[in-house]
Amino acid sequence: MTEELEVTSHSAGQDTIARRPLRIGVIGSASADPVVWATAHAVGRALGRAEALLVCGGGGGVMAAAAEGACREGGEVLGILPGDDPGAAADGVSIPVATGLGEARNYLVVRAAEAVIAVAGGWGTVNEAAHCMKIDRPLVGVRDALGERFEIERFDDPAAAVARALELATERRSDPRPRHVAR
């Protein structure tokens, strides 16, 4: 009887996890020219259509463009803000979390995601990408500016980048083995 209850309990837990949306991080420049804006917006729209939870830093540039794109498709956006004011979140952010942590919030963005997509980028994006490498978080790029040091899959098409990130997040979720990185 106990074994049966444990199996039932485990199965119920797996069902709950399966119903939760995939959490895909979008990292990138805090400012965006029209090409970068359009790319990030397309990433957000694709994530919204896929009913994934978009996780970002909640600010301007790539974050705002992706959030707006997801919002236009009815998607949810978790914005992990560096400051204390949730009102500072970009318009498309539906769930603002004001951390008061400054740049340290970059780590939370990566930790909250099951896979991450980099668009363009500066030093903050490099920082987040390094966190991805350190904790073994899947990372893909679409017109990213991370350079050769980051050996990641790169795409020109935002929809292809989103499809791959969703695939990697799904694989990560379905792998029951504990994950850790020994480096």
C-alpha positions in Angstrom: 0.0 0.0 0.0 2.8 2.4 0.8 4.6 1.8 -2.4 1.4 2.4 -4.3 0.9 5.7 -2.6 4.4 6.8 -3.3 4.0 5.9 -7.0 0.7 7.8 -7.1 2.2 10.8 -5.3 5.2 10.9 -7.6 2.9 10.6 -10.7 0.8 13.5 -9.5 3.9 15.6 -9.0 5.0 14.8 -12.5 1.6 15.8 -13.9 1.8 19.1 -12.1 5.3 19.8 -13.5 4.1 18.8 -17.0 1.3 21.4 -16.7 3.7 24.2 -15.8 4.9 26.3 -18.7 8.4 26.0 -19.9 10.5 28.9 -18.5 12.7 30.4 -21.2 15.1 33.3 -20.4 15.8 36.1 -22.9 19.0 38.0 -22.3 20.4 40.9 -24.3 21.3 44.5 -24.6 19.5 47.1 -22.4 19.3 49.2 -25.6 18.3 48.0 -29.0 18.5 49.4 -32.6 15.6 48.6 -34.9 17.1 45.3 -36.1 17.8 44.0 -32.5 14.4 45.2 -31.4 12.7 43.3 -34.2 14.7 40.2 -33.4 13.9 40.3 -29.7 10.2 41.1 -30.4 10.0 38.0 -32.7 11.6 35.9 -30.0 9.0 37.1 -27.5 6.1 36.5 -30.0 7.3 33.0 -30.6 7.5 32.3 -26.9 4.1 33.7 -26.3 2.6 31.5 -29.0 4.3 28.5 -27.5 2.8 29.4 -24.1 6.2 29.5 -22.5 6.9 31.8 -19.5 9.4 34.4 -20.7 12.0 35.3 -18.0 14.0 38.4 -18.4 15.6 41.3 -16.5 12.4 43.3 -17.0 14.1 46.5 -18.3 14.5 48.2 -21.7 16.0 47.2 -25.0 16.0 43.4 -25.7 14.0 42.8 -22.5 11.3 45.3 -23.4 11.1 44.1 -27.0 10.8 40.4 -26.1 8.3 41.2 -23.3 6.1 43.3 -25.7 6.2 40.5 -28.3 5.2 37.8 -25.7 2.4 40.1 -24.3 1.0 40.7 -27.8 0.6 36.9 -28.2 -1.1 36.5 -24.8 2.1 35.3 -23.1 3.3 35.8 -19.5 6.5 37.6 -18.8 8.5 37.3 -15.5 10.7 40.4 -15.1 13.4 40.1 -12.4 14.3 43.7 -11.8 17.6 45.1 -10.4 15.9 47.8 -8.4 13.3 48.2 -5.7 10.4 49.5 -7.8 8.2 47.0 -9.6 6.7 49.9 -11.5 10.0 50.3 -13.4 9.3 47.1 -15.4 8.9 47.3 -19.1 5.3 47.5 -20.3 5.0 43.9 -21.4 6.2 42.5 -18.1 3.2 40.8 -16.4 5.0 39.6 -13.3 7.5 42.1 -12.1 9.8 41.1 -9.2 11.8 44.0 -7.7 14.9 42.4 -6.1 16.9 45.4 -5.1 20.0 43.3 -6.0 21.4 45.4 -8.9 23.4 43.4 -11.4 23.3 40.4 -9.0 19.8 39.8 -10.3 21.4 38.4 -13.6 22.0 35.2 -11.8 18.4 34.9 -10.8 17.3 35.4 -14.4 19.4 32.5 -15.5 18.4 30.3 -12.5 14.7 30.9 -13.1 14.9 29.7 -16.7 15.1 26.2 -18.1 16.9 27.4 -21.2 18.1 30.8 -22.3 18.2 32.8 -25.6 20.8 35.5 -26.1 20.0 38.4 -28.4 22.7 41.0 -29.2 24.3 41.8 -25.9 26.8 43.7 -23.8 28.6 43.1 -20.5 25.4 42.2 -18.7 24.6 39.6 -21.3 28.1 38.2 -21.1 27.7 37.9 -17.4 24.4 36.0 -17.8 25.9 33.8 -20.5 28.8 32.9 -18.1 26.3 32.0 -15.4 24.6 29.7 -18.0 27.9 27.9 -18.7 28.7 27.7 -15.0 25.4 26.0 -14.0 24.9 24.0 -17.2 21.9 26.0 -18.3 21.1 25.5 -22.0 22.0 28.7 -24.0 21.4 29.5 -27.7 22.0 32.7 -29.5 20.1 34.6 -32.2 22.2 37.4 -33.7 24.0 37.4 -30.4 27.2 39.3 -29.6 28.8 36.8 -27.2 31.7 35.9 -29.4 33.6 32.7 -30.0 34.4 32.1 -26.3 30.8 30.9 -25.9 30.4 27.7 -27.9 26.7 27.7 -28.4 24.2 27.0 -31.1 23.5 30.2 -33.1 20.6 31.1 -35.3 19.7 33.9 -37.7 16.0 33.1 -37.4 14.3 34.0 -34.1 11.7 31.2 -34.5 14.4 28.6 -34.9 16.2 29.8 -31.8 13.0 29.6 -29.8 12.2 26.1 -31.2 15.7 24.9 -30.1 15.4 26.6 -26.6 12.0 24.9 -26.1 13.4 21.6 -27.2 16.4 21.9 -24.8 14.1 23.0 -21.9 11.8 20.0 -22.6 14.8 17.6 -22.6 16.1 19.1 -19.4 12.7 18.8 -17.7 12.2 15.2 -18.8 15.6 14.0 -17.7 15.1 12.7 -14.1 18.8 12.6 -13.2 20.0 15.4 -10.9 22.0 18.0 -12.7 25.2 19.5 -11.3 28.3 20.9 -12.8 31.7 19.8 -11.6 34.2 22.3 -13.0 
